[in-house]
Amino acid sequence: QHAQRLAVARVRVDLCALEFMNSSCLKSFVTWISQDRDLAPERRYAIHFISRPEILWQRRSLHALRCFAVDLITVEG
């Protein structure tokens, strides 16, 4: 809601210091991405994840999230 209110073009999510995330947290990301994807095209914003690819769960999970919304999500790292 905050991103929509500010009418931002992109939100950056830095996960570099994140060592662990449980499935409930991952589900929160899916919900957030779904809400963004359901917006009218002119109100959508890109989501850019910054990750550490040597952390295997980040690599796998962010790849899956990206597949969920290829047009909205980018992953760096």
N, C-alpha and C positions, 0 to 999 in steps of 0.2 A: 504493500500500500504506500509505503514511503517513497519507493522508486517511482510509482505512478504519480503520486502527488507532485514530485519534483520534475516529472517528465524527463527522466534521464534516458540516455541512449544505451548505456551499458552499466552493469553492476559487476564489480570485480570481487571475487571471493578467494582470499589467500589461505590455502590449506597447508602451506609449507611447514608450519610448526605443529600440525595436527598428526599425532601418532596413531590414534584410534578413533573410530566412529562406529557406534552400534547401529543396528538395523533400523531402530526407531528414528535416529537422526537422519539416516539416509532417506527414510520415507518422507521426512520433512522436506528434504530437497526435492523429491519427486512431486510432492504436493505443490511446492512453490513454483516449480517449472511448469506444472500443469496449469496453474493459475495464470502464469505469464502467457503460456501458449493459447489459452482461451480468450485472451484479450483481443480486441479489434486490432488488426494489423498496425494501424497508426499509433497504437498505445503500447505495443510490445517493446521490450527492451532486451538487449543481448545480455547473456550471463557468461562471464569469463572466469574460469577457475584457474588458479595458479597452484600447481601441485609439485610434489617431489616424486618423480616416476620410480625411484628406487624403493618407495613404499608401495608394495604390491597391491594392497587393498585400494589405495588411491588410484593406481593405474587402471585396475579392473572396474572399480565403481564409477569413476569418471568417464571411462569409455562407455559404459552402459548408460549413464545419464546423457551423454552426448548423442547416442543412438536414439534416445527417447525424444530429443528435440534438436535435430541436426542444424536447423536453421537459426536456432537461438543460442546454442551453447558452443563455446570454444574452450579448449584446455591447453594451457601452457605448461610445459615441463615434461 
